[in-house]
Amino acid sequence: PLVRDIFRRFDSDHDGTITLGEFRKVLDKFGFANLSKETVVQIMRHFDTREDGQISYNEFCDVLLDEDYTQHMLKTKPPLVQDFDPAYAERAQARAEERDETEKVRKAARAVGDVIYKQSQKFFRLFKEFSHITHHQTVTCAQIHKALLENGNEFDPEDIRRTVMYVLPGVNPDKVPYVDFLKAMVTSFHDLSATR
């Protein structure tokens, strides 16, 4: 198989990087389930030359393939560093958690966007519901959750907060301008509708 195909097997969410969790899964799949977490981190660190806690396609290729043109004939690859680096392990874990949260945000915003954008009556019902809930121009994330629930759409309250923070970065979750929120959901729908 080509290096590209091998990389794709590792990169299960197809985001262009391999996280610690993805790296571990593939090693387990190919018979290396008995490796300790420390050993897996050491091997991953060997591939991650930028040491940012994830492996890019270029980093992956640099380790597996020889250079097209070398200054020295038969240049050898650097050896695997045997020392466990706890700081690198923390970076790799943090990056994996960050990627997981990003995926949760995208999934939540897509689901809420489907309701608001695809069902135009929901948009107007929610607008009406918000104006009945409060006489202010803002609502809380809990009130958004309640309005969606009363209109037959059950979402996790944390997913509502994720969605609000995604479409209106920096907004106070207890004072969400609901007109801006509804507009932002409609305008961001096409950005989120494609599976990435």
N, C-alpha and C positions, 0 to 999 in steps of 0.2 A: 504493500500500500504506500501511497504518497505521504509525505510528511503532513501535508494539509489534511488528509483524511485521518491521520493519527491525532492531530491537534483537535479536529472536530469531535472525535470520540471523547477526548478529555473535556472539551468545552461543551458540557451538556446543555447549557442555556443559550448557547450561540451568541454570546455577547462580545466575543473577541478576546477574552481573557480566561485563564484557568485559575480558579480560586482554590484554597486549601481543601475545601469540601469536595470539589470536583476532582482534584488530584488524588485525594484519598479514595474516592469511589472507584476510579479506574484502576488504581493499584490493587484494591480489593478484588475487583472483577477479574484481573489477570493473575490471580494467585498469590498476591502479596498481602493478604489480609492479616498476617501475623506480624507485620511491621509495627513497631511502636510509633506513637505520635511524634516523638522526637526524631526518629529516623525519617519519617515521611516529610517532616519540616526541613530536615537537612537536605534531602534529595530535591525538594521543591526549591530551596534556596539556591541550589546549584544552577537551576534553570533561570531563576529570577535575578538576572544581573543588575537590574535597577533597584532591587531590594525594596519594592513598593508593596509587597504582600500578594502579588498576583503575577502570573506568567502571560506575557503577550505572545502573539504568534511569532514575531521577530525574535524574541528571546528564545522561544522553543526551537526555532530553526537554527539559530546560532549555535546551540548546544549539539544538535543532531547532525548538522551538515558541515562539511568542510567549506572554507572560504573559496570563492571563485578564483581569486588571485591572492597568493600569499607572498610575503617578502622572503620567507624562508621555506625551503622545500620541507615537506612533511612536518609542518608545524603541529605540535601536539596541543590538545585541549587542556585547559586547567583541570587539576584533579578535584574531586569532590571534597569539600571541607568537612572534616570529621567532627568538628566541635559543634555542639548544639548551641544555638544563639537564641536565648529567650526573648530578646527584643524583636528579632525577626519573627519569631512565632507569634508574638502579640500583634505585630503589623499584619501578618497574614490572616490571623483570626479577625482583626478589626476590619480588614478589607472584605472578608467573606461576609461578615455581619452587615456591612454597608451595602453590599450587593444584594443580600437577602431583603433588606429594608427597601431598597430601590425597586425591587421586583414587587414587593407588597404594595408600594405606593402606586406603581403603574397598574397593577391588577385592580386595586380599589378605585382609582380614578376612571379606569375603563368601565368598570361595572356601574358606577354612579353615573358616568357620562352616557352609557347606554340608556339608562332610564330617562334622564333629562333631555337628551338630544333626540333619540329615536322616537320617543313618545311625546309629541308636541303638547298634548293635553296635560301631561305631567308638569311640563314647564310652567304652564299657566296656573295649574292647580297649586303647585308649590309656591308660586308668586303670591297667589291669593291666600294660601295658608300662612305664609310668613307675615303678610300684612294683618291677618287676624290675630296671630300670636302676639305681635308687638306693634306698638305705634311708633317705634323707632325705625331707623333705616338699617339696623343691625340685628342679628340673631346669634345665638350660641351654636356651637357644634351639636350640643345635645338637642337643641330645638330643630336643627336641620335633620338630625336622626329621627326625631319624633314625627316631623312632617312627612318624611319619606315612609316611615312605618305606617302612619295613618292613611297613606295613599297606596298601601299594599306592597311596599318594598322594604324588605328586612335587610339591614346591613349591620355589620359590627360597628359600634360607636368609634372604635379606633380607626376603622377604614374611612369613616366620615372625616375624622380629624386629618388623616393622611391626605385625603382628597382636597380638603380645604387648604391645607398648607402647600399642596402642590400647585393648585391653580391660583392661589393668592399668597405667594411667599411673603413672610414677614407679618402677616395679619394676626391680630390677637384672636385666638380661637373662641374667646368669649364675646367678641364684638365683630362678627363677620358681616360686612355689608352685603345683604342678600341679593341685591340687584347685580352687583359686581360679581358675586359668586355664580349666579345663574348664567350671566353673560360669559364668564370665563369658562364655565363647563361646556357651553355650546362652542365657543371658539377653539377650545383645546381638544375637542372630541376627535378631530381628524388626526391630530398629532399622536393620539393614544390608540386609535382604533387598529392600527397595523400591529401584528404580532412581531416583536423584535427579539 
